[in-house]
Amino acid sequence: MKHLFVVNRFHLKEKSDRIIGKLERAAKAGGMEYEIVLHDTLEDANAFAKTIQNTESVITAIGGDGYVNRLLNQVAGTKNVLSFIPYGTGNDSYRACTEHLPDGFHEVDMVRINDRYFINAACFGIDADIANDERFIHNRMIPRPMRFNAGVLYHFLAYRRGRKLKVQWDEETVEKEFTTVVAANSNYYVGGYRISPESDIRDGRMEVYLVDALPKVNMARTILSIKKAGHLQNPALRLIRTGKLTISADKPFGANIDGEELIGDRFELEIIPKGMRLFFDHRFIEQINRES
């Protein structure tokens, strides 16, 4: 199967040529049939979707979770296979797949959210505000490992109250103020926070975490405890497992899906079992990452 490595020059900038060289050396050493697809503008990246409608290739995103999500939405519904090499701020897609998937081809679940798809998690609440805040998440002046923590600190200081949301699943409805609601298809979100340790992207369900509105000091402790799954013991948290979920409010609010921002007043989520084919060659990825 042919491999298409997609490199966005407009995002990777001065790193592009070095990454292209590493890809070429590793692909040739592995005897791959490959092509490197270069996007110099956002228009190039958007037009790429039309070129792959009738192809059957392994299409590899070189980037972080946001770009993986954009490519996922282009590959969905085609005969192509998605892959990715982590080169971004969060890389949660790679963390989750490294834990669950050996080398080779796999059919994994994805989640439809209105007219979009994701494979990791969708969040609604203060963590969506943090993940959507460009002042921190993509700020090159802040070291990557510190960007989310910088956003947490800022939004903690600015925090006033939770967000009133209506959450519906199966035959149940809850309408109240929440600090956050997270619908997880895999383990990680927002840069390595282990929100859902029991999730598996092949089990046909979402783990949904409802966190009540909390006093400011408890809210900060809860968010930071997610790094090592310490939030699971918090009495303000409720865990449900479902295949469908609706989250709505009386005015538009922000959501974040795998690093991409969405705005709306109603989000309908549904798990699509085995909805996406993924390919992984961890040794190939490690070879790319090892090269200087």
C-alpha positions in Angstrom: 0.0 0.0 0.0 1.4 3.4 -0.9 2.2 5.8 1.9 1.5 9.5 1.6 3.3 11.7 4.1 1.6 15.0 4.4 3.8 17.9 5.4 2.3 21.4 6.1 5.1 23.9 5.4 2.8 26.8 6.5 2.7 25.2 10.0 6.1 23.5 10.4 7.9 26.4 8.7 11.7 26.2 9.1 11.4 22.6 10.4 9.9 21.4 7.1 13.0 20.6 5.1 14.6 18.7 8.0 11.4 16.6 8.5 11.2 15.9 4.8 14.8 14.6 4.8 14.1 12.3 7.7 11.0 11.0 6.1 12.8 10.2 2.8 15.7 8.5 4.5 13.5 6.3 6.7 11.0 5.5 3.9 13.8 4.4 1.6 15.5 2.4 4.3 12.2 0.6 4.9 11.6 -0.1 1.2 8.3 1.8 1.2 6.4 3.0 -1.8 5.8 6.6 -0.8 5.1 10.2 -1.8 5.7 13.3 0.2 2.7 15.7 -0.2 3.6 19.4 0.5 1.1 22.0 1.6 2.3 25.6 1.4 -1.0 27.2 2.4 -4.2 26.3 4.2 -6.0 26.3 0.8 -3.6 23.5 -0.3 -4.5 21.5 2.8 -8.2 22.0 2.3 -8.0 21.0 -1.4 -6.2 17.8 -0.5 -9.5 16.2 0.6 -10.7 16.1 -3.0 -7.6 14.3 -4.3 -8.0 11.3 -1.9 -11.7 10.5 -2.5 -10.9 7.6 -4.8 -7.5 6.5 -3.6 -6.5 3.7 -1.2 -3.3 4.8 0.6 -1.9 5.1 4.1 -2.1 8.9 4.7 0.2 10.1 7.4 -0.2 13.4 9.2 3.0 15.0 10.4 1.9 17.1 13.3 -0.1 17.4 16.5 -3.6 16.4 17.5 -5.3 19.3 15.7 -3.8 18.4 12.4 -4.4 14.7 12.9 -8.1 15.6 13.6 -8.3 17.7 10.4 -6.8 14.8 8.3 -9.1 12.3 10.1 -12.1 14.3 8.8 -10.7 14.2 5.3 -10.0 10.5 5.3 -13.3 9.5 7.0 -15.6 7.9 4.4 -12.8 7.0 2.0 -10.9 3.8 1.5 -7.7 5.3 2.8 -6.0 4.5 6.1 -5.0 7.1 8.6 -1.6 7.3 10.3 0.4 10.0 12.1 3.8 10.9 13.3 3.6 13.1 16.5 5.1 16.5 15.9 2.8 18.9 17.9 2.0 20.3 21.2 -0.3 17.6 22.6 0.2 14.3 20.7 -2.5 12.6 22.7 -3.6 10.6 19.7 -0.2 9.0 19.6 -0.1 8.4 23.4 -3.4 6.6 23.3 -2.6 4.4 20.2 0.9 3.5 21.6 -0.8 2.0 24.7 -3.4 0.0 22.7 -2.1 -0.8 19.2 0.8 -2.9 18.1 2.4 -2.4 14.7 0.1 -2.9 11.7 -3.5 -2.1 10.5 -6.3 -1.7 13.0 -10.0 -0.8 12.9 -10.8 1.7 15.7 -13.8 3.6 16.9 -14.4 7.2 16.1 -17.0 9.6 17.4 -19.3 11.8 15.3 -20.0 15.2 16.8 -22.5 17.0 14.7 -20.9 16.9 11.3 -17.3 16.3 12.5 -15.4 13.3 13.9 -12.7 12.7 16.6 -10.9 9.7 18.0 -9.6 11.0 21.4 -11.9 13.2 23.4 -14.3 16.2 23.3 -14.4 18.6 26.3 -16.9 21.2 27.2 -16.1 23.6 30.1 -13.0 25.2 31.6 -10.7 22.7 29.9 -12.2 23.5 26.5 -11.6 27.2 27.3 -7.9 26.4 28.2 -7.4 24.2 25.1 -8.9 26.8 22.8 -6.9 29.7 24.2 -4.3 30.5 21.5 -2.5 32.8 23.8 -1.0 29.8 25.5 -1.5 26.6 23.6 0.5 27.7 20.5 2.6 30.3 22.1 6.2 29.6 20.9 7.5 31.8 23.8 6.3 29.2 26.3 8.0 25.7 26.4 5.6 23.1 25.1 5.4 21.1 28.4 4.3 24.3 30.2 1.7 25.6 27.8 -1.3 23.8 29.2 -0.2 24.6 32.8 0.1 28.3 31.9 -3.4 28.2 30.5 -4.7 26.4 33.7 -3.2 29.1 35.8 -4.7 31.9 33.8 -8.2 30.4 33.6 -8.0 29.4 37.3 -7.4 33.0 38.2 -10.2 34.2 35.9 -12.7 31.5 36.9 -16.0 32.8 38.3 -18.5 30.0 38.0 -19.3 26.8 36.1 -21.1 26.6 32.8 -24.8 25.6 32.7 -25.3 22.7 30.3 -28.0 20.1 29.6 -26.5 16.6 29.2 -28.7 13.8 27.8 -27.9 10.2 27.3 -30.1 7.0 27.2 -33.2 8.0 29.1 -31.5 10.4 31.5 -31.1 14.2 31.5 -29.0 16.4 33.8 -29.1 20.2 33.6 -26.9 22.1 36.0 -23.6 24.0 36.2 -20.5 22.0 35.4 -16.8 22.7 35.7 -16.4 20.4 32.7 -17.9 17.6 30.7 -15.5 15.2 28.9 -16.6 12.6 26.4 -13.6 10.2 26.0 -13.0 7.6 23.3 -9.4 7.1 24.4 -7.2 7.8 27.4 -5.6 11.2 27.0 -6.5 14.8 26.2 -5.0 18.4 26.4 -1.4 17.4 26.3 -1.0 14.2 28.3 -3.7 14.4 30.9 -5.0 10.9 31.6 -8.7 11.7 31.7 -10.0 8.2 31.0 -7.7 5.4 32.0 -10.3 2.7 31.2 -11.1 3.9 27.7 -10.1 1.8 24.7 -10.6 3.0 21.2 -11.9 -0.4 20.1 -14.6 -1.1 22.8 -17.6 0.6 21.1 -18.4 3.1 23.9 -17.6 6.5 25.3 -16.6 7.2 28.9 -18.3 10.5 29.8 -17.1 12.5 32.8 -19.4 15.0 34.4 -17.7 17.3 36.9 -20.0 19.5 39.0 -19.3 23.2 39.4 -16.6 23.4 42.1 -15.2 26.1 44.3 -12.1 27.6 42.8 -9.5 25.8 45.0 -11.2 22.4 44.4 -11.5 23.1 40.7 -7.7 23.7 40.3 -6.9 20.6 42.3 -9.3 18.5 40.2 -7.8 19.6 36.9 -4.2 19.1 37.9 -5.1 15.6 39.4 -6.2 14.4 36.0 -2.6 14.2 35.0 -2.3 10.9 36.9 -6.0 9.9 36.9 -6.4 11.2 40.5 -9.7 12.8 39.7 -11.5 9.4 39.6 -11.9 9.5 43.4 -13.5 13.0 43.4 -17.1 12.9 44.7 -18.0 15.8 42.4 -17.3 13.5 39.4 -19.8 11.2 37.8 -18.8 8.6 35.2 -21.2 7.3 32.6 -20.7 4.9 29.7 -22.8 5.4 26.6 -22.9 5.2 22.8 -24.8 8.5 22.3 -24.8 11.8 24.1 -26.3 15.3 23.6 -24.9 18.4 25.2 -26.7 21.7 24.8 -27.1 25.2 26.3 -29.3 28.2 25.8 -26.5 30.1 24.1 -23.4 29.1 22.1 -20.4 27.7 24.0 -17.0 26.4 23.2 -15.9 22.8 22.8 -12.6 21.2 21.9 -12.1 18.0 20.0 -8.6 16.6 19.7 -7.1 20.1 19.7 -9.7 21.7 17.3 -12.2 24.4 18.5 -15.9 24.1 17.9 -18.6 26.6 18.8 -22.3 25.8 19.1 -25.4 25.6 21.3 -26.0 21.9 20.7 -23.6 19.0 20.2 -24.8 15.5 19.3 -22.2 12.8 19.8 -22.4 9.1 18.7 -19.8 6.4 18.7 -19.1 4.8 15.4 -17.6 1.3 16.1 -14.6 0.5 13.9 -15.3 3.6 11.9 -11.7 4.4 11.0 -8.7 2.3 9.9 -5.3 3.2 11.4 -1.8 2.1 10.6 1.1 2.2 13.0 4.8 1.3 12.6 6.3 2.4 15.9 9.8 1.6 14.9 9.5 3.9 11.9 8.2 6.7 14.1 11.0 6.1 16.6 13.5 6.3 13.8 12.1 9.6 12.7 12.2 11.0 16.2 15.7 9.7 16.9 17.3 11.5 14.0 18.8 14.9 14.9 
